[in-house]
């Protein structure tokens, strides 16, 4: 599933997109495959996550929203943690890049955690 992120104040200009996987998963576990926001530091990421979590847990009725993030991406990790995601584990040296191997954290938020935080 693909979502476009727009800034309605700026005349519906596109500022990013979201790709979700697992929407047909019988275990109701949705993967955030990618979120891309053009302008950084303007609050688009926080607002997009608020709307995304609301849709995933309330409208879609999922139990779990999860993602993976490069261990060195502290800006993204901070955003995810501020949105209630927790690190479940680390996939050590699972990506080969020009600089060698990189590790990924697996992070998730459960519906019960979302429900506690949204009241």
C-alpha positions in Angstrom: 0.0 0.0 0.0 1.3 3.4 -0.9 0.4 6.8 0.7 1.4 10.3 -0.5 2.2 12.9 2.1 1.0 16.4 1.2 1.2 19.8 2.8 -2.3 21.1 2.4 -1.3 24.6 3.7 1.1 24.9 0.7 -1.5 23.9 -1.8 -1.4 20.1 -1.5 2.3 20.0 -2.4 3.8 16.5 -2.1 6.4 16.3 0.7 6.9 12.6 0.9 5.4 9.1 0.7 4.9 5.9 2.8 5.0 2.3 1.6 3.4 -0.4 3.8 3.7 -4.1 3.5 1.8 -7.0 5.1 -1.7 -5.5 4.6 -2.9 -9.0 3.6 -1.0 -10.6 6.6 -3.4 -12.8 8.5 -1.4 -12.0 11.7 -2.3 -8.3 11.4 1.4 -7.3 11.4 2.0 -4.4 9.1 5.5 -3.4 7.9 6.5 0.1 7.3 8.8 -0.6 4.3 9.7 3.0 3.6 8.9 6.6 4.7 10.5 9.4 2.8 10.0 13.1 3.8 11.6 15.8 1.6 12.0 18.8 3.9 13.5 17.7 7.3 12.8 19.4 10.6 9.3 20.8 9.7 7.2 18.3 11.6 6.0 16.4 8.6 7.5 13.1 10.0 5.7 13.4 13.3 2.4 14.3 11.7 2.7 11.5 9.2 3.4 9.0 11.9 0.4 10.2 13.9 -1.9 9.7 11.0 -0.2 6.4 9.9 -0.5 4.8 13.4 -4.1 6.0 13.7 -4.9 4.4 10.3 -3.0 1.1 11.0 -4.5 0.5 14.5 -7.9 2.1 14.3 -9.1 1.8 10.7 -7.1 -1.2 9.5 -7.3 -2.9 12.9 -3.7 -4.2 12.9 -2.0 -5.6 16.0 1.6 -4.6 15.2 3.4 -2.0 13.1 7.1 -2.7 12.6 10.1 -1.5 10.6 13.8 -1.8 10.3 16.3 1.0 10.4 20.1 1.3 10.0 21.8 1.3 13.4 23.7 4.5 12.5 20.6 6.4 11.5 20.1 8.2 14.9 17.7 10.9 13.5 15.3 8.2 12.4 15.7 6.1 15.5 14.9 9.1 17.7 11.8 9.8 15.6 10.6 6.2 15.9 11.2 6.1 19.6 9.4 9.4 20.1 6.4 7.7 18.3 6.4 4.8 20.7 8.4 2.2 18.7 10.8 0.0 20.7 13.9 -1.8 19.5 13.2 -5.5 19.4 16.5 -6.7 18.2 19.4 -6.1 15.8 20.1 -7.9 12.5 23.8 -7.8 12.7 25.8 -7.0 9.5 22.9 -7.9 7.2 23.5 -5.2 4.6 26.5 -5.0 2.4 27.4 -1.5 1.4 30.5 0.2 -0.2 31.9 0.7 3.3 31.4 -2.9 4.5 28.5 -4.5 6.4 25.8 -2.5 8.2 23.4 -3.7 10.9 19.6 -3.0 11.2 17.5 -2.5 14.3 14.0 -4.1 14.1 11.5 -1.7 15.9 7.8 -2.1 16.5 4.8 -0.7 18.3 1.8 -2.8 19.3 -1.8 -1.8 19.3 -2.0 -2.0 23.1 1.0 0.4 23.3 -0.7 2.7 20.8 -3.9 2.6 22.8 -2.1 3.5 26.0 -0.3 6.4 24.4 -3.3 7.8 22.6 -5.7 8.3 25.5 
